[in-house]
Amino acid sequence: MGNQCTGIDDFQGQQFAPNISVQDEVFVEGRVPIVGQNPSRFNDDDMITVYQGNNNRLNYGRNSLGQGYMTAQKYNLKDNISIKASSQGLRTQGNVALMITIQSNDIVLMNQRGQECVRQGIDLVCLIDHSGSMQGEKIKLVRKTLKQMLTFLQPVDRLCLIMFDCRCYRLTRLMRVTQENVRKFRVAISSLQARGGTDIGNGMKMALSILKHRKYKNPVSAIFLLSDGVDEGAEERVRDDLLQYNIRDSFTIKTFGFGRDCCPKIMSEIAHYKEGQFYFVPNLTNIDECFAEALGGLVSVVANHVQLSVQPMNSNKIQIKKAYGDKWTYDSWKGAFTLYQPHLLSGVRKDYIFEVADYKNTAKQEIRVLLQADPVEGGDKVTIEQIVSLNNQDLSNEVLPNYYRVKGAECFEQARIYAEQGQYQASQQVLQNINTEIKLQKFNDPNLQVVQTDLEMASNFCYPGQFENEGRHHMHQLHIVHMYQKSRGVQINQNQDGQLIALDCQYQNNLQKQFKDQTRQIKQNDPNYWNDC
């Protein structure tokens, strides 16, 4: 449960450590770094350096313009993002399933030797729970994961480490990941020790303050929240702080819940506020793979402030009855559904599902799809508009499998709510009914087969004790994973003996898979991997 603490980092108490300048910072092995803690001076972030093709370095002001890698690779958003549409009738409902597909091409960020090329910079704030429940193996694995993360970051990236228990403490400023600073980051990471309670809300307040007050800005920004505990009401305080800080820069939040003691409701809601991901990590030795995948997603961002609008050309002829997913907003005046996403990754496909009232007339049925996005390198907003016909059947064999994907995602949420109310049998029935309905369709779709496997696993968790211990964690994650086609680090399934096994995850792009595979390979080749903590 959250604690109202006072001390140097209590935002409410306004009591802070002495104002320590950058020159007076102290990083000594075996000790917690001495870094300024006053939020009013969180504009002490490192200046950003852009590496240009002629090997000259150019320091510049507040807003990053990227590293020019998209221009060098001739990756133009308009030429590398496609919009398609297809529809298929729903026999039982009397409606039509409409699928809008947005697909981005891959961009090459690895050279022929498997080394990462210069890319856009990332501003990453890592918020680390070091409360007493993290004692022992948990804090050890977190230290190793953070050190491994440093190997994926480049000098163009900037990193800020914050530790929190019932209070929060800034271990480092938002510093560039240079060779010199890596030593400081490793000292800060090694100083992490478990103690105290858990106040996620206050820690998130400091992380938001870092992003709000930074002097310089990399093109891609994110907050990683790592916790194993419960802080009652934290999600509401974080929501209020997001509104108060009103950070206009595009950023996302990714949360990592360690083990069964974490609160999946809090962690998933905090991530969902900024269209991020909640990674449930029941096996802590997989935390580094989840981190690697999340970093691969940030590295592959090609656009910020992405807005997708879907609007019938003639609302008298076409009526959209439902948009699947709770992030869509509806403008009744325009008859348009709009979805906002902070980032668009390269090499991804998103299939958005709508239910449309069945149209009986023979007139052409058209939908206006409008996608607007800011290229990650800066410059003018890109607008991609396409008028698509519902008579287009190019993807018709994929419409119903995706329709049942989102229906299954809804059932994870419905089943979780039933189980939380103690209605375990009703929870199982919801999952079994949709799975039976999918089986009757006899689809041969690999992604839908994963949904079916997850439905079976979730049903096995809908029993007293099992649901509270682990089932609710999986259902929070699976609802978002399958509704929005988000990667989840490590896919967990049950074998025939009821044991949990880790599989490769769907919905990853190539770079996310490369980062995760690289981490897995390093672990396999180094028997002492977990000893360097």
C-alpha positions, 0 to 999 in steps of 0.5 A: 500500500502507498505511504505518505512519506516525508523527506528529501524527495517528498513532493508534498513536503517540499523538503529537498537535499541541498542543491547539488550542481552537476560538477559536485555530483559524487559517484563512488562504488558501493555508495548511493550517488549524490545527485541534486534532488530539487525538482525545480532544477530537473533541467540539468539534463545533458546536452544532445549531440547530433552526429552528421554524415560528414563526421561533424558534431553539431550541438543544438537547442531544445528540440531534437531533429533526429539523427538523419538515419531515415533520410539516409535510408530513404525511409519516407513515411508516405511511401512506407505506410500502407492503408487497406480495408476489407469487410465480411458479413457476420452471419449471427449478428446481421452486421458487417465486420470492417477491418482497417489495416495500417502497415509500416515497412521495416527500416534497417537499423543493423549493419551486416555484422549485426551491429546497431547503426546510428539512429534517433536518440531516446530519452528513457526514465527508469523508475525502480522499486527497491522496497523491502519485498524486492530483497534477495533474488529480485533486486539482484536480477533487476541490477543485472537487467539494468546493466544489460540494458546499457549495452543496447543504448548508444551515446545518442540516448539519455538515461535517468535512473530513479529508485523508490520505496515509500520515497523516491530518489534520483540516482542520476540526472538525464545523462547521455549513455557515453562510455564515461557515463556508463561507469556512473550508471553502473555505480548507481545500479550497483547501489540498489538495495531493498528496503522500505514500503512502496509509493508508485505514485510519488515515484511516477511524479518524479519521472514525469517531472524529469520529462516536463522540465528537461532542457533538451529533448530526444525524438523518442521518450519513455518511462519504464516502471519496475515494481513488485508491490501494491500502492493502493490508488496509485493509478488515480494519482498518476492519472491526475499527475498526467493531467497536471503536468500536461506534457505535450511531447510524445512519450509512452509508459511501459510497466514491468510487474515482478511476480505474483505480488504486483498489482496488475490493475495498477500496472496495466492502467498506468501503462494504458494511460499512455498507450504503453504495455504492461509486462507481467513477469512471473519468471524473473529470469525473463525480465531482461528479455522483456526489457530488451523487447521494450527497448527494441520497440523504442529504437524502431519508432519512425513517427510520433503523435500518430492519429488515425481517423475512420469516417464513413463518406456518407453516414446515411448509407454506412453506420459504424455501430462499434469500434473495438478497443477503449481508446477510440473516441467518437465525434458525433458531429463528423461521424468519425472514430479517432485513435491516438498513439504516441508512437508508430514503429517500423515493421508492424501491422495493426488491424483495427476492427469495427462493426458496421450495420449491414448495408442492403443497397447496391451503391458504392460504400466508402470509408475515409481513412486519415492517418496523421503523424510527425516523422521522428526526425522532425519536419512537417506533419505527414498526412496519408488519406485514403478512400477505401471501398467496403467491396474490397475483398483483398484481405477478406480471409483475414477479417473474421480471424481478426474479428474473433481476436478482438472478441477474445480480447474482450472476453479476457476482460469480462472473465476477469471481472467475473472472477474478481467478483467470485463468479469463477464458473461464469468466468470460465464459461465466458472463455470456453464459449468464445473458444468453442465459437472460434473452433467451429469456424475452423480457421487456419490462422496462427495468430488466432491459434495463440489467442485460443491457447491463451483462452485455454490457459486463462480458463485454467486460472479461473479457480479460487486461489489460482486466479488471485495468485496469477490468473488476474495478472495474465488476464490484464495483460492478455486483454491489451496484448490481443486487443491492440496487437502488442508484444509482451516480452515472453509468451507464457503458456501451459503444457499438458502437465499444467506447467508454465512454459515460455514461447516466442511472442507474436506481434513483435517487429524484427528489431524487438525480436533481434534485441530479445534474441540477442539477450537470450543468446548472451545468457546461453553463452555466459554461465556467469551471466547472473553473477555480475549484479 
